[in-house]
Amino acid sequence: MQEKQFRFAEEKDLTLILEFIKELAVYEKMLDEVVATEELLKEWIFDKKIAEVLFVLEKGTEVGFALFFHNFSTFLGRGGIHLEDLYVKPEYRGNGYGKALIKELASIACQRGCGRLEWSCLDWNQPSIDFYRSLGAESLDEWIDFRVSGETLDNLAEK
């Protein structure tokens, strides 16, 4: 595989980040759930530094991205990286960009002393499941993800 180029997002990339998020949401049939704005992304990624974005490039053009953040494993006693979004534009798929992004994130995790790199995948997305397994990733079938958001989150917080 030809060596890929990467760069971390800068504040000037807010429009591009949001475009990638929306393209991923279209692929996942969830565009109606995207409420992110450039202002929100600026606040959480660049001001609060809660997440990071890594681009993979072809000839200087961003063709894919990974949005990730740190988590913590009490069992390992150290941090990890949670990959929230991984997306490669359709016309660039099959050229190793997704694999390159995962490998680069694994490298970042190792450089930062993290104990794991993890992510979730929609259960219907068999091409991605097969891809992740080909990299040696294991599915955690004994775990069930839970979420509260919106009005349910407010009610739980007794707001």
C-alpha positions as CSV (number, residue, x, y, z in Angstrom):
1,M,0.0,0.0,0.0
2,Q,1.3,3.4,-1.0
3,E,2.1,5.6,2.0
4,K,-0.8,7.9,2.8
5,Q,-0.7,11.5,3.9
6,F,-2.5,12.7,7.0
7,R,-3.1,16.0,8.7
8,F,-5.0,17.1,11.8
9,A,-8.0,19.4,11.3
10,E,-7.6,23.1,12.0
11,E,-10.4,25.6,12.8
12,K,-10.4,26.7,9.2
13,D,-11.7,23.1,8.3
14,L,-15.0,23.5,10.0
15,T,-17.0,23.5,6.8
16,L,-15.1,20.4,5.5
17,I,-15.6,18.5,8.8
18,L,-19.4,19.2,8.7
19,E,-19.5,18.1,5.1
20,F,-17.9,14.8,6.0
21,I,-20.2,14.3,8.9
22,K,-23.2,14.9,6.7
23,E,-21.9,12.6,3.9
24,L,-21.4,9.8,6.6
25,A,-24.9,10.5,7.9
26,V,-26.4,10.1,4.4
27,Y,-24.5,6.7,4.0
28,E,-25.9,5.6,7.4
29,K,-29.4,6.8,6.5
30,M,-29.3,9.2,9.5
31,L,-29.0,12.6,7.9
32,D,-32.2,13.8,9.7
33,E,-30.4,13.2,13.0
34,V,-27.5,15.6,12.3
35,V,-28.0,18.8,14.3
36,A,-24.3,19.7,14.4
37,T,-23.3,23.2,13.1
38,E,-19.9,24.7,12.4
39,E,-20.4,26.8,15.6
40,L,-21.0,23.6,17.7
41,L,-18.1,21.8,16.1
42,K,-15.8,24.8,16.8
43,E,-16.8,24.9,20.4
44,W,-16.4,21.2,21.1
45,I,-13.4,20.3,18.8
46,F,-11.3,23.5,18.9
47,D,-12.3,25.5,22.0
48,K,-13.0,22.7,24.5
49,K,-10.8,20.2,22.7
50,I,-13.1,17.3,23.4
51,A,-12.5,15.6,20.1
52,E,-9.9,15.6,17.3
53,V,-10.2,15.2,13.5
54,L,-7.7,13.5,11.3
55,F,-7.9,13.7,7.5
56,V,-6.3,11.4,5.0
57,L,-5.3,13.1,1.7
58,E,-4.7,12.2,-1.9
59,K,-2.5,14.7,-3.7
60,G,-3.3,17.3,-1.1
61,T,-7.1,16.8,-1.2
62,E,-8.9,15.4,1.9
63,V,-10.6,12.2,0.8
64,G,-11.5,10.8,4.2
65,F,-11.7,11.6,7.9
66,A,-11.7,10.1,11.4
67,L,-13.2,11.9,14.3
68,F,-12.1,10.6,17.7
69,F,-11.7,11.3,21.3
70,H,-10.1,9.9,24.4
71,N,-11.9,7.6,26.8
72,F,-10.7,5.8,29.9
73,S,-10.6,2.1,30.9
74,T,-10.8,1.5,34.6
75,F,-9.7,-2.1,34.0
76,L,-6.6,-1.1,32.1
77,G,-6.0,1.9,34.3
78,R,-5.3,4.1,31.3
79,G,-6.8,6.0,28.4
80,G,-7.9,4.8,25.1
81,I,-9.2,6.3,21.8
82,H,-12.8,6.0,20.7
83,L,-13.3,6.4,17.0
84,E,-16.6,8.1,16.6
85,D,-16.7,8.6,12.8
86,L,-14.7,7.0,10.0
87,Y,-15.6,8.0,6.5
88,V,-13.9,7.8,3.0
89,K,-15.6,9.4,0.0
90,P,-17.1,6.7,-2.2
91,E,-14.9,7.5,-5.2
92,Y,-11.8,6.8,-3.1
93,R,-12.9,3.6,-1.4
94,G,-11.0,0.4,-2.2
95,N,-7.7,2.3,-2.2
96,G,-6.6,1.7,1.4
97,Y,-7.6,5.1,2.8
98,G,-9.9,3.6,5.5
99,K,-7.2,1.1,6.5
100,A,-4.6,3.8,6.6
101,L,-6.8,6.0,8.9
102,I,-7.3,3.1,11.3
103,K,-3.6,2.3,11.2
104,E,-2.7,5.9,11.9
105,L,-5.1,6.0,14.8
106,A,-3.6,2.9,16.2
107,S,-0.2,4.6,15.9
108,I,-1.5,7.7,17.7
109,A,-3.0,5.5,20.4
110,C,0.4,3.7,20.9
111,Q,2.3,7.0,20.9
112,R,0.0,8.4,23.5
113,G,0.2,5.3,25.7
114,C,-3.4,4.3,25.2
115,G,-4.5,0.8,26.0
116,R,-7.1,0.4,23.2
117,L,-8.7,1.8,20.1
118,E,-12.4,1.1,19.8
119,W,-15.5,2.1,17.8
120,S,-19.0,1.1,17.1
121,C,-20.5,-0.1,13.8
122,L,-24.2,-0.3,12.7
123,D,-25.3,-3.9,12.7
124,W,-26.5,-3.7,9.1
125,N,-23.2,-2.4,7.7
126,Q,-21.7,-5.8,6.7
127,P,-19.0,-4.3,4.4
128,S,-17.6,-2.3,7.3
129,I,-18.0,-5.2,9.8
130,D,-16.0,-7.4,7.3
131,F,-13.4,-4.7,6.9
132,Y,-12.9,-4.2,10.6
133,R,-12.6,-7.9,11.2
134,S,-10.0,-8.1,8.4
135,L,-7.9,-5.7,10.5
136,G,-8.1,-8.1,13.5
137,A,-10.8,-6.1,15.3
138,E,-13.1,-8.1,17.5
139,S,-16.8,-7.4,17.9
140,L,-18.0,-7.1,21.5
141,D,-21.2,-9.0,21.1
142,E,-21.7,-9.4,24.8
143,W,-22.1,-5.6,25.2
144,I,-25.1,-3.5,24.4
145,D,-24.8,0.2,23.8
146,F,-27.2,2.5,25.6
147,R,-27.9,6.2,25.0
148,V,-30.0,8.9,26.4
149,S,-30.3,12.2,24.6
150,G,-32.7,15.2,24.0
151,E,-35.8,15.3,26.1
152,T,-35.0,12.0,27.8
153,L,-31.6,13.3,28.9
154,D,-33.2,16.5,30.2
155,N,-35.8,14.5,32.1
156,L,-33.1,12.2,33.6
157,A,-31.2,15.3,34.7
158,E,-34.5,16.6,36.2
159,K,-34.4,19.8,34.1
